[in-house]
Amino acid sequence: MEHPEDARHDLLGARPPETTSVAYDRRWAGDLRSAVCCSGVLLATLFLIDWGAGTLDLRRGVLWVTLATLLFMVLCPDRVRAGEGWLTSRRLLRTRRVRTDLLVSVRCLDGVAQRLVLRDAFGERVEIDPQALVDNPDLWYRLDEDARKSASAGILLCGTTALRRVSEHVDWVTAQNVFKASGLE
């Protein structure tokens, strides 16, 4: 089944090129496992405490399962993928896709959880964790290459500073990893 946004992009004649080279967040499976383990440990702990106190009943069991499910939903990581001209971020209930070769703005939202907000010429918006780009140089390469195309075409109106900050951070982490691997720490 074709996604309605894909049909709109087809009508506008601006569908991103299909490529076989797709970059994935390599940490996603491990982060998902951690989210499952954390919520499972919480659920087991709550059941054991209630069972040990003799207060475990159906109502409290449902409450503990709901609490563990909510924790999983909060901890569940985005699944980030990128190819030539596009980037997607998939959560539990929704997938967002942005055309990276037609970026209009890139903003970095600081706070408790830092987020990088990408917006394309079609009004589509994706929020990703910048750490996913730092930990996956192939994702960063795809985004950076397409953002440069947008900037050179004059489409990228704001966001070069945010991209430069991410680029500097990626370069710094890469240099630290090279020094660590070569024993020059």
N, C-alpha and C positions, 0 to 999 in steps of 0.2 A: 504494500500500500504506500503510495507516495505521500509525503508530508505536505500539508497545504503551503507551507513557506517555500518548499522546493518548487511547487507549481508556480507560485508568484515569481520566483527568480527566473523560471523558464520563460514565462510570459514577457518579462522585461529583457530577455536575451542576456542575462547576466549570471547564468549558472556557473559556479566555480568549476574549473577544469577537473576532471576525474583523473586521479593519479593512483599508482600502486604504492607510492611511498607515503605511508601514514606513520606519524610519530605518536607514541602512546606514553602516558605517565607510567613509568616502570615501577613506581612505589605504590600504585593504587591497590594491588592485590594484598600487599603487606598491611597497608592502612586499613583496608576492609577487614582483614583478619583481626587486627587490633581492635577495631570497633566491635566486632562480634564477640571477641574475648572479654572486653571490658563490660559489655552489657550482660554477657553470660555469667561473669563472675559476680556482678551486682545482683542478678536474679538468684543465683545459687546462695549467695550470702544472705539475702533477705529471706529466702525460703528456710534456710538452716536456722536462722535466728528465730523466726516465727515458729518453726517446728519445735525447736528446743524449748521455747517458752510455752508451748502448748496452745498458741493462739492462732495457728494456721487454719483458715477456713476458705471457702470458695471466694468470698468477697475480697479478702485480703490477698489471696492468690492472684486474682484478676488485677488488683491494684499493683502488685509487684511486677506482673508481666507487662502491664501498661507502662510502668515506670522504666523498666528495662528496654522496652520498645522505643520509648521517647529518647532514652540515652543513645540507643543505636542510631536513631534518625539524626540526632545532633552530631554524632561522631562520624557518620558515614561520609566518606570522602567523595568529592566530585571525580568523575572519570573524564579526564581531559585527553582529547585526541586532536591532531592537526595534520592537515595535508596542504597541498599547494592551493592557496587561496581561501582556506577555511579553517576554523577552529570550533570544536564542540565541547560543551561541558554538560555531562549527564549526571543528574541527581536521581534520587529514588523515583520521583514522579514526573520529572520533566527533563527534556533535553533542549538545550539552547545552542544555536549555531550562529556564528558571525562570519562574514566575509572579511578575511584579514587583508585581502588585496584591495578592499574598498573601505578601509578604516577611516572614520571621520574623527574620532576622539579616543584617547587612551588616558584614563585617570587612575591614580593610585589612591585608594582609600586607606588612610591610616587609622589605627584603633587597636582594639584587642586582637582582632584577626585582620591582618592586612589583606586587602583584595585589590586586584587589578581589573578595572572595568573597561571593556572594549565595546565600542559602538561602531556599527558600519553605516554605509550610506542608505540602507534600507530601513534603518531604525532598529535593527536587531541589536540585542545587548547581551553580553556574556560577562559574568564575574568569575575570576579564577584566583586561586592562591598563587602569588608570585613565586613561592617556594617550589611549586611544581615546575616552573620554568628553570629555576636554579638547579634543581635535582635532575632535570632531563634536558641536557643541552640540545638534543634533536628537536624537542618542542620549541625551545627558545629560538633555534635557528630558523624554523619554519615561520614563526611569528615575526621575527626580526626581518627576515627577507621580504615578507609580504608588506610589513609596515613601511619598509624603505620604498617599496613600489608605490604605496599610497602617498607617502610624503613627496616623492619625486613627481607624482602626477598632480600634486597640489590638493589632494583630497583630505589628507590628514591635517585638520585644522588646529587641534591641540593634543598634546600628548608626547611630544618629542622629549620633554624633560623627564616624564615618567618612564619612558622607554630607555632613556640614557641611564637613569638610576638603576633600573633592572639590569641593563647591560653591564654596568660597573660591578654590580653585585655578582652577576654570573661570572664575570672575568676574575673577580677576587676569589670566589669559591673554587673556580677551576685552577687558579694559581696555587691555592692552598693544597688542593688535592695532588697537584703535580709535585709540589715540594714534599708532601707527606709520602708519596709513592717513591720518590727518589732519595728519601732519607735526609733532606735538607731543612727540616722543620726548624 
